[in-house]
Amino acid sequence: MSSEALEKMLAKGMDNALLRFGLGKAHLDAGNAAQAAEHLQRCIEFDPNYSAAWKLLGKALQAEGDTEAARQAWQQGIAAAQAKGDKQAEKEMSVFLRKLDKPTSNRG
């Protein structure tokens, strides 16, 4: 579904975690990290255990250049994933954290 169609649903008052996740993903895919982060933040307000939303929120925040906020999102996402047994999301966010912590010594 297009982000326009999802925005129309939101405008009609249909606001829930799944809709916000869809909007966040659509905006992130389109390169609109700030808007993506806004929708994903609302998504996890609806459902704090939505591990896929935490994962994308971290990506959106990283794309905005806020690595500390991305780190926090992924740490919270890992906790959410562990709480619901979502091993794949836990593994992916752990990899993102390791990459974030890797020194960037190959510049130049």
C-alpha positions as CSV (number, residue, x, y, z in Angstrom):
1,M,0.0,0.0,0.0
2,S,1.3,3.5,-0.8
3,S,2.2,6.0,1.8
4,E,-0.6,8.2,0.4
5,A,-3.2,5.6,1.0
6,L,-1.8,5.0,4.5
7,E,-1.9,8.8,5.2
8,K,-5.5,8.9,4.1
9,M,-6.4,6.1,6.5
10,L,-4.6,8.1,9.3
11,A,-6.5,11.2,8.3
12,K,-9.8,9.3,8.6
13,G,-8.9,8.5,12.3
14,M,-7.6,5.0,11.8
15,D,-4.6,5.2,14.1
16,N,-2.9,2.0,15.4
17,A,0.5,0.4,15.7
18,L,0.2,-1.5,12.3
19,L,-0.7,1.6,10.4
20,R,2.1,3.6,12.0
21,F,4.5,0.9,11.3
22,G,3.5,0.9,7.6
23,L,3.8,4.6,7.4
24,G,7.2,4.5,9.1
25,K,8.5,1.8,6.7
26,A,7.1,3.7,3.6
27,H,8.8,6.9,4.7
28,L,12.1,5.2,5.5
29,D,12.0,3.4,2.1
30,A,11.4,6.8,0.4
31,G,14.4,8.3,2.3
32,N,12.3,10.4,4.7
33,A,14.0,9.4,7.9
34,A,12.6,12.2,10.1
35,Q,9.0,11.3,9.1
36,A,9.7,7.6,9.4
37,A,11.1,8.1,13.0
38,E,8.0,10.1,13.9
39,H,5.6,7.4,12.8
40,L,7.7,4.6,14.3
41,Q,7.8,6.4,17.6
42,R,4.0,6.5,17.6
43,C,3.9,2.8,16.7
44,I,5.9,1.8,19.7
45,E,3.8,4.1,21.9
46,F,0.8,1.9,20.8
47,D,2.8,-1.3,21.3
48,P,6.1,-1.1,23.2
49,N,6.9,-4.8,22.3
50,Y,6.7,-4.2,18.5
51,S,10.3,-5.4,17.9
52,A,10.2,-4.7,14.1
53,A,9.2,-1.1,14.8
54,W,12.2,-0.7,17.2
55,K,14.5,-2.1,14.5
56,L,13.2,0.4,11.9
57,L,13.2,3.3,14.4
58,G,16.9,2.7,15.0
59,K,17.5,2.7,11.3
60,A,15.6,5.9,10.8
61,L,17.4,7.6,13.7
62,Q,20.8,6.4,12.3
63,A,19.9,7.8,8.9
64,E,19.2,11.1,10.6
65,G,22.7,11.0,12.1
66,D,21.5,10.4,15.7
67,T,23.6,7.4,16.5
68,E,23.0,7.6,20.3
69,A,19.2,7.5,19.8
70,A,19.6,4.7,17.3
71,R,21.6,2.7,19.9
72,Q,18.9,3.3,22.5
73,A,16.2,2.2,20.1
74,W,18.0,-1.0,19.2
75,Q,18.8,-1.7,22.9
76,Q,15.1,-1.3,23.8
77,G,14.2,-3.3,20.7
78,I,16.4,-6.2,21.8
79,A,14.7,-6.2,25.2
80,A,11.3,-6.2,23.4
81,A,12.3,-9.0,21.1
82,Q,13.6,-11.1,24.0
83,A,10.4,-10.6,25.9
84,K,8.4,-12.0,23.1
85,G,10.9,-14.6,21.8
86,D,11.6,-12.9,18.5
87,K,15.1,-14.3,18.0
88,Q,15.5,-13.0,14.4
89,A,14.8,-9.3,15.3
90,E,17.0,-9.7,18.4
91,K,19.9,-11.0,16.2
92,E,19.5,-8.3,13.6
93,M,19.5,-5.5,16.1
94,S,22.5,-7.0,17.9
95,V,24.4,-6.9,14.6
96,F,23.3,-3.2,14.0
97,L,24.7,-2.3,17.5
98,R,28.0,-4.1,16.8
99,K,28.3,-2.2,13.5
100,L,27.5,1.1,15.3
101,D,30.3,0.4,17.8
102,K,32.9,-0.6,15.2
103,P,35.6,2.0,14.8
104,T,35.7,3.6,11.4
105,S,39.5,3.4,10.8
106,N,39.4,2.9,7.1
107,R,38.8,6.6,6.2
108,G,41.1,8.5,4.0
